[in-house]
Amino acid sequence: MARLFGTDGVRGVANKDLTAELALDLSVAAAHVLGEAGAFGHRQPTALVARDPRASGEFLEAAVCAGLASAGVDVMRVGVIPTPAAAYLVGEFRTDLGVMLSASHNPMPDNGIKFFQRGGVKLADELEDAIEARMKEPWSRPIGEQVGRIRYSGDAVNTYINHLVSSLRQDNTLAGLKIVLDCANGASYKTGPTAFAAQGAEVTAIHASPDGININDGCGSTHPEKLQAKVVEVGADLGLAFDGDADRCLAVDNEGNLIDGDHILAILALGLQEDHRLASNTVVATIMSNLGLTLAMKEHDIHVDRTKVGDRYVLESMNANGFSLGGEQSGHVIMSEFATTGDGVLTGLHLAARVARTGKSLKELASAMTRLPQALINVSGVDKLRAGMDPEVSRAVSDANHELGETGRVVLRPSGTEPLVRVMVEAATQEQADKICKSLAATVKQRLAK
């Protein structure tokens, strides 16, 4: 039987895979497991519940609040806010538990439930497994004054915005910068424009009118084309695209060129190094980040610590080693000095502040990293579990890496979500990358065919 929790909480099509009944049962189980783990002490436990604007978030929020309150937890509803805002507010308001209802960059019919422990950190795998197991067990229901109470807090959004603004240096005003924000009709529709305007930027906000249906619909970080056109149209200095729950950020320079997460990491790493705030002179990235990031950082004596794909693995490395900056090519950037998870608006503010402080354009700052040509082939119809065990495949990868030398690399890995093997090759030229990638894909198809 498949594990209920995925790499980022429980997700599925709302009211099909993710039902109100499942949301209620998950919430009750989470309250019991975290209580037994010592999170609640001897007082009435508290929880913060937030969501993105999806229509399904309304009934799922009601189910989560009902489940928690029925298990004796006092609930603070904070409404529509970004995922990183929920994580921050769990710590700021000192609640014992946080629940975020969002499917991030996924289409509107999907939704998800993500839990945070005290302090705003994600649950460890063993706690998620314990919650899943507890859902099947009977429990004793509190009655009378022992049931939880549910209230709404209207101060949460402003508390989070103040945190965002205070994370910048006092001399990092954005006055004079013209910035376009694509809010993906998602959870950043208020926090993004308000935070940037508070720092003096001239803000043009697009896709900032969520109606519960239009989240991520042809906009945001997964569809930056309209942002690119808008930046050029209004003559902006830069543009920023968030996803539905605003834990990701991609950028656009004044010419409409897309600046991905690798370039953003490079820009922020150099800024932190200049300020002597880049812990251990290290930036954390996944194995899928472009080799150009590693080469660019090497020129400045900055080490790149590579992890498995997924922001949770980036965060694990950062927490274990005390690193201050990490992220993914997708724009999921973590600045641990200010956040316990990726925060798109926070990332965008610090990126814009770097532009303002240096007086350089975003295009010029991004030129610190040269992206190596890349080829990617997804090989289907194969036994992905044998990808790392077949001797002929291993030999082909080794030969390819030898041919590429220091100017390229091969990443061959089974997909974590689909029945296929991903073959990625970076090289000095696109022609070389395409040639080697096709050859390796053919070997994988031949050797691992079902």
N, C-alpha and C positions, 0 to 999 in steps of 0.2 A: 504494500500500500504506500502511495506517495506521501511524502512529508507535507503537512498542511502549510507550514511556514516556508516561504521561499527565501531568496537572498535579501529581500526587503519587506518583511512582514507577510501578511496573508492577502493575496490579490486574486481577482477573478471578475467575471462579468457580474455586475450588481444585480441582485434579485434572481440570479440563476446559480452562479457558483458562490457568490457572497451574499447570503440572505440575512434578513433581520434576525432570524432565529440563530444563525451561526454567529453573528455579531454579539448577540446577547450572551450566548454560551461562552464565547471566547473571553468576554469581559468578566464574567463571573469567575471563570477559571484563572484568569490573570490576577484577579484580586486575591484569590485563595493562595496561589503559588507564591506571589510576591510577599503576602503576609507571612507565610511560613518561612520565607527566606530572610525574615527579620527586617523587612523594609518598613514596616508600619510601627514597630515599637508597641506601646501599650495605650495608644490614644486612637481616636477615630481617624481612620486613614482618609487621605484626600487624593483626588485625581483631577487632572486637567484634560478636557476633551476639545479637540479642534478639528476642522475639516477644510477642504478646498470647496469651490463653488458647485461641484457636480450636484445635479438634482438628487441623485441617489444618496448623497451625503446627508440629506435631511432625515430620511427614515433610518439610515444606519446610525446617525448620531443619537437619535431617540432610543434606538435599541441598545447602544453602548451605555448611554446614561442610565437606562433602566436596569441593565445588568449590573453595573457597578453599584448603584444605589441599593438594589435588592440584596447585594452582598455586604452591605454595611459601609460603603465608601461614600464620603461626601464629594460631590462632583462640581467642578467649576467649568461651565461652558464658556468658551471664548470666541465661538463663531468661526468665520472664514479668516484664516491666517495662513502664512506659509509654513511648511514643515519645519524649517529651521527656527521659525518663531516659536512654534510649539515646544521644540527641544529647549530653547533658551528660557522660555517662561516656566517650564517645569522646574528648572533650577532657580530662577528668580523668585518664583512664588513658593518654592520649597514644598511642592506637592510630592506625594509618594509615587505617583504613577502618571504617565502621560499617554494619551491616545490620539493619534493623527489619522484621519480618514482621508485618504488620497491615493490615486494611482499614478501620481507624478506626471510623466510625459505621455502616458497611455491615452487612447481615445476615450471619449466621454462615457460610453457604456460601462467601462471598467471602473472598479474602485478597489480600495485596499484598506487594511487596518494595520497600523504600525504602533508598537508599544515602546515607551521610553521608561527607564527606571529613574529613581531619584537622581537629580543632577542633570537630567536630559540626555542620558546615554542609551544607546540601543541595547536590547536584551541579548545576552549570550545565547548560543545555540541550545545549551542545556536547559535554560529557563524556558525557551520557546517549546522545547520537547516536553517539558514538565507541564506546561499549560495545555498542550494538545492532549496529553495523557489524562489530565485532570478533568477535561470536558466530559469524560465518560463516567465519572464517579458521582455518587449521590452526595448531597451536602445539606447541612443544617442551616435553615434560613433565619436570619435575625428578625425580630418583631418589635413593635412599639418604637421606643425612642432609639433603638439600635439600628434602624434602617438608615441608609444614607439620604442626604438632602441634595437637591440640585439647584444651583443658582447660576445666573449669567453675569459675567464680568465684562463691562464695556471699556475697561482701562487697558486691556491686554495689548491692543494694536499700538497705542501710543507708547506704552512701556517698551515694546520691541523697537519701534522707530527711534526712540531716544537712545537705545542701546546701539543701534546701527550708526547713528550720527556721532556718538561719543567714541566710537572705535577709531575714528580718524584723528590724526594729529590736529591740534588747534590751528596750525597754519595751513592746513590742507583744504582751503575753501575751493569750491568748484565754480566760483563766480567767473563769468566770461565764457564758460563752456556751454555749447549747445548740444544737448543730448536727446536722442530718441530712445524711448523704452518700449519694448514689445512685451506686454504683460501676459500674453497667451490667454487672455480672458480667464485668468486663473487667480490664485490666491495673493499675488503681488499687486493686484490692481490698485490698491490704496497705499500699501507700504512702500512700493518702489517709487512712484512719483513724489510722494510726500517726503521721503528721505532725501532724494536728490535735490528737490526744491529747497529743503531746509539748509542745504549746503551751498545754495546760491546758484545752482545750475539752471539754465533755461531748458525746461523739460517739455518735450512733445511725447505724449503717451498714445500708443496705438494698441488696439485689442485690450482695452482696459475697461470693458463693460460686460462683465460676466452675467449670463442669464441662466446658468445651470446646465445649458445645453452646448454652448459654443466653446468650451474649454479645449485648448490645443487644436482647434479646428482650423487647419491651414495657417497656423501662426505659431509664435513662440520659438523656442530653441530647436524644435524639430522641423520647423518650416521658416527659416530666416529670410526667405526671398523678399517678402514684403517689407521687412525692416531694412534690408539692403537698399531697396528702391527708395524708401522714405528718407533715409539718411542723405542720399544724393539729392533728392528732390528739395529738401528744406535747407541744404547746405550745413548739416550738423557736423560737429567735430568727431562724434562717434555715436554708435548705437549699441544697445544691450538687449539681448533676448533671453527671457526667462522661460522656464517650463511651467506646467500647471500648478505645481506646488512650490515653485521658486527655490528649489535646492540646486538648480543648475543655471549657468550663465554662459552664453556665447557673446562675442562682440563683433562689431562691424566698424572698420575704419572710415575716414571721411570720403574715401573713394568707393565705398560699398564692398570692400573686400572682407570676407569672413575671417575672423580671428578665433581659432578653436581653443579648447582647454589647454593644450600643450603650450601654445604661445602665451596664454594668460599665465600659466604656471611660471614660464620663463621670465615674464615681465615682473611678476610679483616677487619671485625669488631674488632677482637682482635688486629690487627695491628694498627688500628685507635685509639682504646682505649689506647694502649701503648703510642701513640704519643699525647694523649689528644686532639684528633680531631674527636672523635665520638660524634656528637652533641646529647645532652640530654641522652647520654649513651644508645642510642636506634638504633635498626636496623629494617627496615620495610620489611615485607614479606607477601605473600598472605596466604589465608586459606589452600592452597594446599601444602605449604611448610611442610616438614617433622617435626613431633613433636620433633625429635632429635635436631633440630636447637634451638628450644625454651629451651629445657632442657640444652643444652650445653651453651647457652648464660646466662642462669640463674646462672650457676656455677660461672660466672665472673661478676655477677651483671649487666648484660646487658638486657634491656627490648626488647621484640619483639612485635612490633605493627603490627597486622594482618589486611589485607585489602581483598576486593573481588579480584577474579582472574582477572589479566590484569595489564600490566605495567602502564597504565594510572591511575589506582587507587593507585598503589604504589607511583607514582609521586605526585598525589594529596595530599596524607598524608604527604609526605616529604615537599612539598611546604607550606602546611598549618601549619606545626609544626616546620619547620626549621631543619628537620632531614638531616643527611649527607650521609646515606647509605641505600639502599633498593634494592630489586630485587625479581626474581622469580626462581623457581627450574630449569626452562629451560635455565638459564644462562643469562637472561636479567638483568644485574646489573647496578644500577644508582649510580654514585658518584657525588653528587650535587655540590661539591666543584669545579669540573672541567667540568661538562657536564649537559645539560638540559634533557637528555634522556639516555637510556641504550647505552653503548659503549663497544663493545667486545674487541677491541684492547687496549683501556684504561684499562679495567678490567684485561686483560692478562698481561699488563706491570706491574701493581701494584701487581698482584699475583706473578709474577716472581721476582719482586723486594723484596717481602717478603721472598721468598726462599733464594735469595742472601744475604739479610741482616741478616737473622737468622742463616744461615748455616745449616738449617734443610731441609730434603727432603720434597717434596710436600706431599708424603704419611704421613710423620710424622706430618706435619702441619694439614692435613685433619683429623687426628685422634682426634683432639679436639672435633669433633662432631661424635657421633655414630648414624647412621641412624636406626630408628626403622622399624621393618618389616611392610610392607604395602600391603594391598589388595585393588583392585579397580575393580568394576563391573559396566558396563554401561547397564542400564535397558531400553530397548526400548519397543515400543508398549504401552506406558503409557501417561497419561495426565500430562505432567511435570509441568503445572501451579498449580496443586493441591498438589505438593510435600510438601509445607510448611503449608498446611491447614488441611490435613487429621489427625484426632486425633490418630488413630491407628499407623500410621507411626511415628508421634511425640512421642508416648509412647514407641515404639520400639527403637527409637534413644536414648531416655532418659534412658531406661533400659540398653542399650548397653554401654553408657557412664558411668553409675554407675558401671557396671561390670569391665570396663577397668580402672577406677580410674585415677590416675596421670600418669600411664604408657601407656596410649593410648587415642584415641579419634575417633569420627565419624564425617565425613563431608558428608552430603547428600545435593546435590544441582542440580537444573535443568541445563542442558547444555545451554550455551548462543548461540550456533550455530547449535545444532542438536536436533531432537525430542526425547530426552531421559533424564533420571535422572542418575547422577553419584553417586555411593555409594563408599566411600573410608573409610577404617578402618585401623588404626595403633594400634599395640599392642606390648606387650613384646615379643611374639613369633609369628612366621609366622602361626603356626597352629591356634592360637587364632584369629589372624586377618582374616584368610580365613574363619573360622567357623562363626564368627559374620557377616562378609561381606555377605556371602551366605544367612544367615538367614534374614538380613535386605533387601537384594535384592529381596528375595521371598515375603516379606511383601509388598514392594513397588509394585512389579508386581501384586500381588493379589488386593491390595487396589486401585491402580491408573490405572488399566487396562481400556483401552478405550472401 
